Amino acid sequence: MDLDTLKRLNAARQAREAAILITNTATGDERLVLEKDGYDGDLQQDEIAARFRSGKSGMVKVEEGGDLFFTVSVPPPRLVVIGAVHISQALVPMARIAGFDVTIIDPRTAFASDDRFPDVPLFAEWPDEVLPRIGLDRFTALAALTHDPKIDDGAIAAALDAGCFYVGALGSRKTHAKRVERLAAAGVGGAALGAIHAPIGVDIAAQSPAEIAVAILAQVIAALRRRGMSDEAAA
């Protein structure tokens, strides 16, 4: 790998950006594809998109010019949970098993305690104070679970603005309709508002906090693995 390519790859990793190094196994030629830059018109467009979604490296057979090896570098997915609630207590261990780095944010110190969330990054602060410090990006999911607009709304708006791959919010359809009105009044665009998963979670008729957590995690994983797919292709 030449020095310029190595610098660009390291910079992408540092910035939590997805990248693929494509190597021609016959000639040794290399090129670096950054997901943020797009790849419309690329002969390997479908393969590149699939590799970015799966995060898996591997060999790709081509008819002419030598086979290609795709070295895929994607940042570890993160789940930021707004609300140190019962659902979160069930969601955190499952999300970590599934490979997510998890962070909990809740300014209510009665909920945000180390006893309730051991060994998890926990911030007993307002989301608007924490989120700029920890950062949000396209490999971050945000689940707003406090059911309190004063805590949830700002975090949801920040996640939409950052392009998080998943933004979900607890609450009924009626509650969400009011949420949409508030966010629209705060300047959030209609397309972004339509990206919010609410009521949160896959519809499995969940009742208990643990069941709701399962429904949320399933929806988050689906969103991660279908990034960049059209609605028709994702269906």
N, C-alpha and C positions, 0 to 999 in steps of 0.2 A: 504494500500500500504506500502510495506516495505521501509526502509530508502534508501537502495541502488537503488531501482527502482525509487524512488522519485528524488534522486540526478541525475540519468541518464536522467529522463524526463525533469527536470529543465535545465540541461545542453543542451539538444537538443533544448529546446525552446529559450534559450539564444543565441544559435548559428544559429537560424533560420533553424532548421532541422525538417523534418516531422517525427512524431512518432505516434504509435498506442499502447495503453494499452489494451490488450485483457484479459477480466475477465470471468472466468467460473462462471456463476451465481449459479450453484449448489454447487460447492466446495469452491468458493472464490479464487481459484488459479489465479495468474496474471502472465503475461509475457509482456515484452515491445519489440516492433518491431520498429527498426529505418530504415527508407527508405534507407539511405546511405549504410547500411550494407547488403542490399539485403535479399531476403527470398525465394530463389529457393528451391524447395522440400517441402516447408511448405504445410500442408494439406489445409490451408485456403488461398493459394497463390492468387487465383483469387479475393477473397473477399477483401484481404488486398490491392491488387493493385487498385481495384475499390474504396475503401475507401480513399486511398491516393489521387486519382484523384478528388473525390467529396468533400473531407474534411468533410464529414458528419459522425457523430457518430450514433450508433444504435445497436439493437439486431440482432443476427444471429442465426437462428434455426439450430441445429445439431441433427443427429439421435441418437447419443449415448454420454453419459458422461456429459450432461448438456449444456444448451444454452450458447452462448458467447456474451458478450457485448463489442463492439468496441468503445473505447474512442479515438477519432481522434484529434490529435493536429498538425495542419499545420500552418506555418507562413502566415501572410497576404501577398498576392502577391503585388509585386512592379512593376511599370513601370518607367523606366528611359528614358527620351526623350532627345536626342541630337539635339538641335536646337530649338530656341525660335521663331518659324515661325508661319505663319497663320494656318497651319494644326494643330500645337501644341495647339494653342488657342482653337480650336474646340475639340481636342482630350482630353485635360486635364479634363474638367468638365464631359465629358462622362465616362472617365476611373474612375474617383472618384466615380461617381454614381454606377458603376459596381463593386466597392469595392477595387480598386487598390490604393495603396499609390503611388503618382506621384512625380517625381523630374525632373526638367528641368535644362539642362546644355548647355550653349552657351557662348563662350568667347567674342562674339560681343555685346558690351554693348548697342549698338543702338537697338538691338532686346531684349536682356535679361533685361527687366525693370519690376519693380513691378507694374507699371500701366498696362502693357500688361498681366501680370500673377499675379494677387493679390492672396494672401493667399495660395501660392504654394511654396515649397522649390525651390529656384532659385539660380543657381550658374553662375555668369558671369566670368567663368574661363575656362581654357582648360580641356577637359575631363580627360586627363592623370594626372591632378593634383587633380581632384575631386573624380574620381572613386575609387582610393585606400582608400580614407577617408570614403566614404559612403558604400563601399563594394558591390560586386556582388555575386549572388548565384543562386541556382537552382530554386528559387521562384521569380526571377527577370526577367523581360522582358526588352529588350532594343530596342528602335526605333531610328534609325539614319536618321535625316530629313534635315540636313543642305545642302546636295548636294555638300559639300565641302570636298574633300578627306583629307585635312589637319586636319579637325575637326572630321570627321566621322570614318576614317579608324582605328585609334588607339582605339577608343571606341568599334568598332565592334570586333577587335581582342581580346580586354580584355574581352568582354562578351562571346565570344566563348571559351576562355581559362577558364573562371569561370563556364562554363556549364549552362549558363542562359537558361531557358526553351524556350525562344523565342528571336531571333535576326532578326530584319528586317531593310531594308535600302531602302531609296527613290532612284528612278532613273530608267531609261529604261533598257532593256536587254543589249543594247550596253554599257551603262554606267556601268552596273553591271559586264559585262565581263572584262572591264578594271580594275574594283575594285578587282575582283578575281585575276587578274594578279599581282596587287600590293601586295595584302595580301599574295599570295603564295610566292612572292619574299621576303616578310618579315618573312617567315617561318611558316605561318599558313597552317595546313595540309588539304589535299583534303576532308576528311570526314567532318571536321569542316566547310569548305567553302560551302559544299553542304547543310549545315543546315541553311544558311542565306536565309531569305524570301525576295526575290527581283525579280521583282519589288514588293514593300511592299504592303500588304493588299490583302483581298479577291477580286477577279475579279468581280466587280459589275458595271464596266464601269463608275467608279466615275470620276467626273469632278471638282467639287468645293472643297475647303479645308475641308468643313464639311463632304462632301461625302467621301473623302479620309480618313478622321478621322474615320468614321463609318467602312470603309473597314479594316483599321488597327486594330481597337479594336476588331472586329469580329474575325480576324485572331489570335490575342493575346489570346482571351478567348478560342478559339478552341485549341490552343497549350497548354494552361494551363490544360484544362479538358481532354486532350488526352495524358498527360505526361506518358511516359513509355509504350505506346501502340505501337504495330507493325504497319507498314504502312497498312497492310491488315485489321487489326482490326479497325484502325482509319478511313478507307475509308467508 
